[in-house]
Amino acid sequence: QVQLVESGGGLVQPGGSLRLSCAASGSSVTINAMGWYRQAPGKQRELVATISSGGSTNYADSVKGRVTISRDNAKNTMFLQMNTLKPEDTAVYYCNARYIADWSSRLRDAWGQGTLVTVSS
């Protein structure tokens, strides 16, 4: 199984920036795509951004132009650089990884515990 730990959340002013990190660990697995999702109170979890193992990225329209997703495969770490933050960005941000066990073809999903981002004056 892959374990994911998010960090970097906190309180930031509107227009400010934050960089979230996701540290992945696991044995005998190969991580394919990774992504960031977020969930605000009373709302459904939504996609923020995804990144493939080769670096191809995808962004939700709501964050396009303000967010950059990246990963360091050698360090098993993924990042979400968020700029020009808005109050509506307030949510718990979750790290996701899609992976396959080394000697299996079965795709699995791993989720972190989440890190809270609060955008407020």
C-alpha positions as CSV (number, residue, x, y, z in Angstrom):
1,Q,0.0,0.0,0.0
2,V,1.0,3.6,-0.6
3,Q,1.0,6.0,2.3
4,L,0.6,9.7,1.6
5,V,1.2,12.6,3.9
6,E,0.3,16.2,3.0
7,S,1.8,19.2,4.5
8,G,2.0,23.0,3.9
9,G,-1.5,24.0,4.6
10,G,-2.4,26.9,6.8
11,L,-3.9,30.4,7.0
12,V,-3.1,32.7,4.1
13,Q,-4.5,36.1,3.1
14,P,-6.5,36.5,-0.2
15,G,-4.0,37.0,-3.0
16,G,-1.3,35.1,-1.1
17,S,0.5,31.9,-1.9
18,L,1.0,28.5,-0.4
19,R,2.9,25.4,-1.5
20,L,1.5,22.1,-0.5
21,S,3.6,19.0,-0.3
22,C,2.7,15.3,-0.5
23,A,5.2,12.7,0.6
24,A,4.6,9.2,-0.7
25,S,5.9,6.0,0.7
26,G,5.3,2.4,0.0
27,S,7.0,-0.9,-0.8
28,S,6.8,-2.9,-4.1
29,V,4.6,-0.3,-5.8
30,T,4.8,1.9,-8.8
31,I,3.0,5.2,-8.6
32,N,1.4,6.4,-11.9
33,A,-0.7,9.6,-11.8
34,M,-0.9,11.7,-8.7
35,G,-3.3,14.5,-8.0
36,W,-4.6,17.1,-5.6
37,Y,-8.2,17.2,-4.6
38,R,-10.0,19.5,-2.2
39,Q,-13.2,19.4,-0.1
40,A,-14.9,22.3,1.5
41,P,-17.4,21.9,4.4
42,G,-20.7,20.8,3.0
43,K,-19.3,20.3,-0.5
44,Q,-18.2,17.4,-2.6
45,R,-14.6,16.6,-3.1
46,E,-13.3,18.1,-6.3
47,L,-10.3,17.8,-8.5
48,V,-7.7,20.5,-8.3
49,A,-5.0,19.2,-10.5
50,T,-3.4,15.9,-11.6
51,I,0.0,15.0,-13.0
52,S,1.1,11.9,-14.7
53,S,4.3,10.0,-14.1
54,G,5.7,11.7,-17.2
55,G,4.7,15.1,-16.1
56,S,1.5,15.7,-18.1
57,T,-0.7,18.0,-16.1
58,N,-4.4,18.7,-15.8
59,Y,-6.1,21.5,-13.9
60,A,-9.6,22.4,-12.8
61,D,-11.0,25.5,-14.5
62,S,-11.4,27.1,-11.1
63,V,-7.7,27.1,-10.4
64,K,-6.2,27.3,-13.9
65,G,-3.6,29.9,-14.1
66,R,-3.2,30.2,-10.3
67,V,-2.0,26.7,-9.5
68,T,1.0,24.6,-10.6
69,I,1.3,20.9,-9.8
70,S,4.7,19.2,-9.9
71,R,6.4,16.1,-8.7
72,D,9.8,14.8,-7.9
73,N,9.7,11.1,-8.7
74,A,13.2,10.6,-7.3
75,K,12.1,11.9,-3.9
76,N,8.5,10.5,-4.1
77,T,7.1,13.9,-3.5
78,M,4.4,16.0,-5.2
79,F,3.8,19.7,-4.8
80,L,1.0,22.1,-5.4
81,Q,2.0,25.7,-5.7
82,M,-1.0,27.9,-5.2
83,N,-0.9,31.6,-6.0
84,T,-3.4,34.4,-6.0
85,L,-5.5,32.5,-3.5
86,K,-9.2,33.3,-3.1
87,P,-11.5,32.7,-0.1
88,E,-13.3,30.0,-2.2
89,D,-10.0,28.1,-2.2
90,T,-10.6,27.3,1.5
91,A,-10.8,23.6,1.8
92,V,-9.0,20.5,3.0
93,Y,-6.6,19.5,0.3
94,Y,-6.0,15.8,-0.2
95,C,-3.1,14.1,-2.0
96,N,-4.1,11.2,-4.3
97,A,-1.9,8.6,-5.9
98,R,-2.9,6.0,-8.4
99,Y,-0.5,3.1,-8.2
100,I,0.1,-0.5,-9.2
101,A,1.8,-3.2,-7.1
102,D,5.0,-4.2,-8.8
103,W,3.9,-7.6,-9.9
104,S,0.3,-6.8,-10.4
105,S,-1.9,-5.1,-13.0
106,R,-4.4,-3.9,-10.5
107,L,-4.8,-0.1,-10.2
108,R,-5.3,1.2,-6.7
109,D,-5.9,4.7,-5.2
110,A,-4.2,6.0,-2.1
111,W,-5.3,9.1,-0.2
112,G,-3.6,11.3,2.4
113,Q,-5.2,12.6,5.5
114,G,-5.5,16.1,4.1
115,T,-4.1,19.5,5.0
116,L,-6.3,22.5,5.7
117,V,-6.0,25.6,3.6
118,T,-7.8,28.7,4.9
119,V,-7.9,31.8,2.8
120,S,-9.1,34.7,4.9
121,S,-8.2,38.3,5.8
